[in-house]
Amino acid sequence: MPYSEEFGDFYYSKADGRAECRHVFLAGNGLPERFAGARHFVIGELGFGTGLNFIETWAAWEAAAAEGARLEFHSFELRLLERGDMDRALAAWPDLGPRAAQLVAAWPDRLGGDVHIEFANKNRPVSLHIHAGFALEQLARAGFSADAWYLDGFSPARNPDMWSAGLMRAVAERTCPGGTFATYSAAGWVRRNLQAAGFAVEKRPGHAGKRDMSAGILASALPVPGQVLPSG
Ligand SMILES: C[S@@+](CC[C@H](N)C(=O)[O-])C[C@H]1O[C@@H](n2cnc3c(N)ncnc32)[C@H](O)[C@@H]1O
């Protein structure tokens, strides 16, 4: 189980990180269903870690997206793992398939800045951009707008910077109209920061009957009650 000494926390659920990823981050954002009609889909993630969420998403994209459609995956990471550590962490999931080996093979030998890798399996291309450094600083410079966000810092009590009001505002500013977020956390102050940033926040059941999780949509994209929408 990959564990961070710096933050005193595990990288993913001790029970079943893959199933939890699909439940919290994919289903929490209405994925893979939303992939089906998209020509171009953008995901933002706070915390790349071992790349497990990325690999699950990439597999779901290849299974659900139309031919020729492109996935752009932007992740923010303060401590990029060395290739050997990533390889060891992903080896815990032998049935992840060839994508884990592809990610490890394409991973830079020397880490020293942002990472950009293009994958082109099955004519459903995937661009991976990892913005290296503190998420708040890097997000201020980022030039994309995400359809869906995975908020996956370490636990809010141990890693409060990854859930701050300022960072949640920066996330909202880089979310498309109708864009969504999902996170395993249901901490009250995290939910309040997301609401203050402009998201309508919903508490949902966590994975396998465990703790609650949160998911939501940028509130400005919700119809105002009583609003008459233009016809035609
Ligand atoms: C729970 S792990 C992410 C797990 C990951 N999504 C995966 O699939 O393995 C949280 C990650 O957030 C990163 N992190 C913590 N504080 C950060 C910050 N202020 N800015 C950017 N990344 C940060 C940690 O280094 C760690 O890799």
The ligand as an SDF file (V2000), in Angstrom:
LIG
                    3D

 27 29  0  0  0  0  0  0  0  0999 V2000
   -4.4340   10.6360   -2.2330 C   0  0  0  0  0  0  0  0  0  0  0  0
   -3.0010   10.9930   -3.1800 S   0  0  0  0  0  0  0  0  0  0  0  0
   -3.5930   10.9600   -4.8630 C   0  0  0  0  0  0  0  0  0  0  0  0
   -3.8330    9.5660   -5.3890 C   0  0  0  0  0  0  0  0  0  0  0  0
   -3.9060    9.5110   -6.8840 C   0  0  0  0  0  0  0  0  0  0  0  0
   -5.0210   10.2030   -7.4590 N   0  0  0  0  0  0  0  0  0  0  0  0
   -3.7840    8.1050   -7.4420 C   0  0  0  0  0  0  0  0  0  0  0  0
   -4.5740    7.7470   -8.3580 O   0  0  0  0  0  0  0  0  0  0  0  0
   -2.8800    7.3890   -7.0020 O   0  0  0  0  0  0  0  0  0  0  0  0
   -2.8050   12.7550   -2.9400 C   0  0  0  0  0  0  0  0  0  0  0  0
   -1.7010   13.3880   -3.7800 C   0  0  0  0  0  0  0  0  0  0  0  0
   -1.7470   14.8100   -3.5790 O   0  0  0  0  0  0  0  0  0  0  0  0
   -0.4280   15.3290   -3.6380 C   0  0  0  0  0  0  0  0  0  0  0  0
   -0.4110   16.6480   -2.9730 N   0  0  0  0  0  0  0  0  0  0  0  0
   -0.5160   16.9210   -1.6540 C   0  0  0  0  0  0  0  0  0  0  0  0
   -0.5150   18.2620   -1.4340 N   0  0  0  0  0  0  0  0  0  0  0  0
   -0.4090   18.8580   -2.6580 C   0  0  0  0  0  0  0  0  0  0  0  0
   -0.3930   20.2140   -3.1100 C   0  0  0  0  0  0  0  0  0  0  0  0
   -0.4730   21.2550   -2.2520 N   0  0  0  0  0  0  0  0  0  0  0  0
   -0.3130   20.4470   -4.4400 N   0  0  0  0  0  0  0  0  0  0  0  0
   -0.2680   19.4160   -5.3390 C   0  0  0  0  0  0  0  0  0  0  0  0
   -0.2760   18.1060   -4.9590 N   0  0  0  0  0  0  0  0  0  0  0  0
   -0.3470   17.8220   -3.6440 C   0  0  0  0  0  0  0  0  0  0  0  0
    0.3860   14.2500   -2.9220 C   0  0  0  0  0  0  0  0  0  0  0  0
    1.7550   14.3100   -3.2440 O   0  0  0  0  0  0  0  0  0  0  0  0
   -0.2830   12.9470   -3.4110 C   0  0  0  0  0  0  0  0  0  0  0  0
    0.3540   12.4190   -4.5370 O   0  0  0  0  0  0  0  0  0  0  0  0
  1  2  1  0
  2  3  1  0
  2 10  1  0
  3  4  1  0
  4  5  1  0
  5  6  1  0
  5  7  1  0
  7  8  2  0
  7  9  1  0
 10 11  1  0
 11 12  1  0
 11 26  1  0
 12 13  1  0
 13 14  1  0
 13 24  1  0
 14 15  1  0
 14 23  1  0
 15 16  2  0
 16 17  1  0
 17 18  1  0
 17 23  2  0
 18 19  1  0
 18 20  2  0
 20 21  1  0
 21 22  2  0
 22 23  1  0
 24 25  1  0
 24 26  1  0
 26 27  1  0
M  CHG  2   2   1   9  -1
M  END
$$$$
